[in-house]
Each structure stands twice: as C-alpha cells, then as structure tokens.
Amino acid sequence: MPKVLCYLESKDSELSSSSEQVLKFALENFTAANVIAVIYGSNLSNSNNSITKLGPSKLYQVDKAEFEVFKSDQVSASLIDLINKDSIDLILASNSVDAEALFGIVAAKTGSNIATDCIGADGSNMTLTRSMYSNKLISQIKLDSSKKSFITFRPNSLRANASSPANTEIINLDAAVNSKITIDSVKKADSKEIPLTEAAIIVSGGRAMANSENFKILRDFAGKIGAAVGASRAAVDSGYAPHSMQVGQTGKVVSPNLYIACGISGAIQHFAGMGSSKVIVAINKDPEAPIFKKADYGIVADLFEIVPALTAKVDLVLK
Ligand SMILES: Cc1cc2nc3c(=O)[nH]c(=O)nc-3n(C[C@H](O)[C@H](O)[C@H](O)COP(=O)(O)OP(=O)(O)OC[C@H]3O[C@@H](n4cnc5c(N)ncnc54)[C@H](O)[C@@H]3O)c2cc1C
C-alpha cells in the first residue's frame, strides 16, 4: 500500500472544503495508517480540528505568522524534506493556484510524476481522469508507480465519505522561515463571498447583463441559494464584473454541482471553464443559442424576468 501525503490548505483559519474532499478521498481509498496530512499557515487550530476529526494517522503542521501568505520557496524546501523523511509515494492536493505552483517545483526537484487538475480517480488503483482540449476529450492516465506522484484534483470533483476516523498524532514540523520572496501587500477577497472554485452552485452572467449594476439580480438570487456569482469574458471585458469572477479558458475553471448560465451564449472558451459542472442550466432568450446544446436544462426567456421570478419562488419555498 502506498504512503499518501495530503497537502491541505486553510482559508480564513478554516480548512478549505476542497482540501477536506482530498483528505476524505485518501482516507476512503487507502489504509488510514498510511494517510498523512500536512498544512502550512498561521492560526491553524480550527483547520486542525477539522483535520483530526477526519483522522489521518499524522498531521504535520507549520503554524507560524511567516507562513500566513504562501511562499513557494519556504514550503517547497520543507515539503521535500518531509516527503523524503517519511518515504511518501503519493502526494495529493486540491488544485489551487498555490498547490499547482508548489507541486510543479517539488515534482521537478524530486524527479517525480505530476498530474494536475484531475477530475477523478479510480480508487487506490489511481487511474486518473483529466479533461483536455476544453472538455472535448476526457483522458484516463496511469502514472509510473516506480516514482513518487504529485496529483491535484479540481475542487468539487471528488466524492468521498471518510468513515471510522483514527487518532491523529499532531507533529510540529521544523520549517525555515527565510524566503527570497517579498510580498508587498495582500488584498483579501470579501470573506462573505463564496470562492468561485469552491462553490457547489454558481450563477454566472454574460454580456446580456448590460452593466455592472444588473449583476445585483444574480447576487440576490445567488444569496438565496448559497451560490457564488461568476461571469463570462464578454461581461468582464465590458467592465460589468472583475476578472476574478471570469469563468473559462482564460478565467477560473470550476466544477460545481449546479451551474446556472444567464445570458451566456456558450462559446467553447466559456465551456472550457465550466464544462465539468454536474448539472448545467442555461437561461437565454435565443432558442438557437449554442449553450442549449451543452445544458442539461434550458429556459428560453429574458433573464431580467426569469431570474427575479426564480428568486421570488425560492423566497416562497424558504418561508
Ligand atoms: C483566447 C480566448 C480566450 C477566451 N477566454 C474566455 C473565457 O475564459 N471565458 C469566457 O467566457 N469567454 C472567453 N473567451 C470569449 C468567448 O469566445 C466568447 O466571446 C464569450 O464567452 C462570449 O460571452 P457571452 O456569452 O457573455 O456573450 P455573447 O456571446 O455576446 O452572448 C450573449 C448571450 O446573451 C443572450 N441574451 C441577450 N439578452 C438576453 C436576455 N435579456 N436574457 C437572456 N439571454 C439574453 C444572447 O442570446 C446571447 O446568447 C475567449 C476568447 C478567446 C479568443
């Protein structure tokens, strides 16, 4: 049985839900005694509680103010030491910007395999599924098992229920704080907003939104159903929404359970970012819009009528 290390991330002092999915996946598919977790950051007590409840055999932590903001050189040096010391075979993480950068560095330095942004894995057999060419091709890959493997999973792509947690030994990891990277300032996102890549439901608006004020219609609806709000590139390029909200080839890649596209035509570059959503609902007033070919459910209607009507309906149901 391979020894598995889950690289976990904390957001606003809480374990990120996509990191939790990765740990649950490891515990469901590998012997708990062989599953180890590692986390870097500051103020990790809440995150650590969530991790120990799931029960990996060990949790290595670096809980220092100097690690509050991710710096690839600090973490990569420490991670390489840990992987060698504990003879780790598989290193798993959720596909965040930081994890992708880190795994690239560490895999190159240790001569290991790497597969990023996987959307599935066949249990402990680790046949991995990846989406390629803007979701036109779903590939299955098998990594050379004689080498260590670094694997990241797209958030929301894993479905796992870890059970029977074991006792977790928490170990403070010794990690040097010196770094060649200097961070001048950090601009935090509004913590009330659900991060797009973690969201289970996304409501997105396209060029049809016509201005930034109209996005309030989507925010009101999203607020009622616990969704994050996204946008097409046309909406972003027109200045209706910030680039942080863009979904697609040159924006964020998301995989929610439910994606509601409002006034979005369904260009291939948009599909590249949301095509692996479990259920796609399209609202478009043009019955010929290409998005209807890709959607599971389509509503041919004016979004300015249908979205407020849906919000009112949800209000009624929740009362
Ligand atoms: C290299 C490259 C990278 C790109 N990257 C991205 C990317 O990351 N993300 C992305 O989204 N795009 C990307 N694009 C752009 C992409 O090709 C499309 O131009 C873009 O997705 C179109 O956005 P849209 O669907 O909002 O706008 P449009 O194509 O203009 O569609 C608007 C839709 O709204 C409908 N509509 C209008 N009014 C209403 C109404 N009142 N109610 C309901 N429906 C209405 C219309 O029928 C139409 O279907 C990229 C393009 C290139 C070349």
The ligand as a Tripos MOL2 file, in Angstrom:
@<TRIPOS>MOLECULE
LIG
   53    58     1     0     0
SMALL
NO_CHARGES

@<TRIPOS>ATOM
      1 C1         -8.2430   33.1130  -26.4960 C.3       1 LIG1
      2 C2         -9.6260   33.3400  -25.9830 C.ar      1 LIG1
      3 C3         -9.8950   33.1050  -24.6390 C.ar      1 LIG1
      4 C4        -11.1860   33.3050  -24.1340 C.ar      1 LIG1
      5 N1        -11.4350   33.0460  -22.8050 N.ar      1 LIG1
      6 C5        -12.7070   33.1420  -22.3730 C.ar      1 LIG1
      7 C6        -13.0250   32.8100  -21.0110 C.ar      1 LIG1
      8 O1        -12.1570   32.4940  -20.1880 O.2       1 LIG1
      9 N2        -14.3200   32.9040  -20.6310 N.ar      1 LIG1
     10 C7        -15.3300   33.2860  -21.4790 C.ar      1 LIG1
     11 O2        -16.4890   33.3520  -21.0540 O.2       1 LIG1
     12 N3        -15.0560   33.6160  -22.7470 N.ar      1 LIG1
     13 C8        -13.7610   33.5740  -23.2040 C.ar      1 LIG1
     14 N4        -13.4990   33.9630  -24.4860 N.ar      1 LIG1
     15 C9        -14.5420   34.6540  -25.2550 C.3       1 LIG1
     16 C10       -15.5750   33.7470  -25.8950 C.3       1 LIG1
     17 O3        -15.1210   33.3430  -27.1680 O.3       1 LIG1
     18 C11       -16.9250   34.4930  -26.0490 C.3       1 LIG1
     19 O4        -16.7050   35.6690  -26.7990 O.3       1 LIG1
     20 C12       -17.5720   34.8710  -24.7340 C.3       1 LIG1
     21 O5        -17.6400   33.7410  -23.8840 O.3       1 LIG1
     22 C13       -18.9680   35.3990  -25.0000 C.3       1 LIG1
     23 O6        -19.5290   35.8350  -23.7950 O.3       1 LIG1
     24 P1        -21.1210   35.8780  -23.6350 P.3       1 LIG1
     25 O7        -21.6710   34.5320  -23.8650 O.co2     1 LIG1
     26 O8        -21.3950   36.5410  -22.3470 O.co2     1 LIG1
     27 O9        -21.5400   36.9080  -24.7650 O.3       1 LIG1
     28 P2        -22.3010   36.6720  -26.1370 P.3       1 LIG1
     29 O10       -21.6360   35.6310  -26.9610 O.co2     1 LIG1
     30 O11       -22.4880   38.0160  -26.7510 O.co2     1 LIG1
     31 O12       -23.7110   36.0760  -25.7050 O.3       1 LIG1
     32 C14       -24.6990   36.7870  -25.0270 C.3       1 LIG1
     33 C15       -25.9230   35.8880  -24.9450 C.3       1 LIG1
     34 O13       -26.9140   36.5290  -24.1580 O.3       1 LIG1
     35 C16       -28.1880   36.2440  -24.7340 C.3       1 LIG1
     36 N5        -29.0920   37.3050  -24.2600 N.ar      1 LIG1
     37 C17       -29.1020   38.6240  -24.6100 C.ar      1 LIG1
     38 N6        -30.0070   39.2910  -23.8770 N.ar      1 LIG1
     39 C18       -30.5900   38.3850  -23.0490 C.ar      1 LIG1
     40 C19       -31.5780   38.4650  -22.0320 C.ar      1 LIG1
     41 N7        -32.1530   39.6340  -21.7130 N.pl3     1 LIG1
     42 N8        -31.9390   37.3270  -21.3900 N.ar      1 LIG1
     43 C20       -31.3830   36.1370  -21.6980 C.ar      1 LIG1
     44 N9        -30.4270   35.9980  -22.6360 N.ar      1 LIG1
     45 C21       -30.0240   37.1160  -23.3020 C.ar      1 LIG1
     46 C22       -27.9430   36.2580  -26.2280 C.3       1 LIG1
     47 O14       -28.9480   35.4970  -26.8850 O.3       1 LIG1
     48 C23       -26.5560   35.6170  -26.3070 C.3       1 LIG1
     49 O15       -26.6750   34.2140  -26.4780 O.3       1 LIG1
     50 C24       -12.2140   33.7710  -25.0130 C.ar      1 LIG1
     51 C25       -11.9310   34.0070  -26.3540 C.ar      1 LIG1
     52 C26       -10.6640   33.7960  -26.8340 C.ar      1 LIG1
     53 C27       -10.3790   34.0390  -28.2910 C.3       1 LIG1
@<TRIPOS>BOND
     1     1     2 1
     2     2     3 ar
     3     2    52 ar
     4     3     4 ar
     5     4     5 ar
     6     4    50 ar
     7     5     6 ar
     8     6     7 ar
     9     6    13 1
    10     7     8 2
    11     7     9 ar
    12     9    10 ar
    13    10    11 2
    14    10    12 ar
    15    12    13 ar
    16    13    14 ar
    17    14    15 1
    18    14    50 ar
    19    15    16 1
    20    16    17 1
    21    16    18 1
    22    18    19 1
    23    18    20 1
    24    20    21 1
    25    20    22 1
    26    22    23 1
    27    23    24 1
    28    24    25 2
    29    24    26 1
    30    24    27 1
    31    27    28 1
    32    28    29 2
    33    28    30 1
    34    28    31 1
    35    31    32 1
    36    32    33 1
    37    33    34 1
    38    33    48 1
    39    34    35 1
    40    35    36 1
    41    35    46 1
    42    36    37 ar
    43    36    45 ar
    44    37    38 ar
    45    38    39 ar
    46    39    40 ar
    47    39    45 ar
    48    40    41 1
    49    40    42 ar
    50    42    43 ar
    51    43    44 ar
    52    44    45 ar
    53    46    47 1
    54    46    48 1
    55    48    49 1
    56    50    51 ar
    57    51    52 ar
    58    52    53 1
@<TRIPOS>SUBSTRUCTURE
     1 LIG1         1 GROUP 0 **** ****
